[in-house]
């Protein structure tokens, strides 16, 4: 009787272990820019924040008003907050006027900003 009680208690404890273990939780991520509106000649600066370093690379996409999605950056993530300043300003011969979305993917999680 005592052995079955111990076995039952152990079985119940093991069934609750996945709930108590936060290792399987997805990281929390965010992406932001230094300005809400950019003009020609302005430099884009992107900051990404992650709740944990997983060893994965991040992928930052840029999506234009026609929903065309292109990879902008694929940086390795070695710290929880990282900024990516642009080396070149917005140029009217390359960028059409309009709204763009930046989308961040990291460790299976997505975040975006317009």
Order of alpha helices (4+ residues) and beta strands (2+ residues): alpha-beta-beta-beta-beta-beta-beta-beta
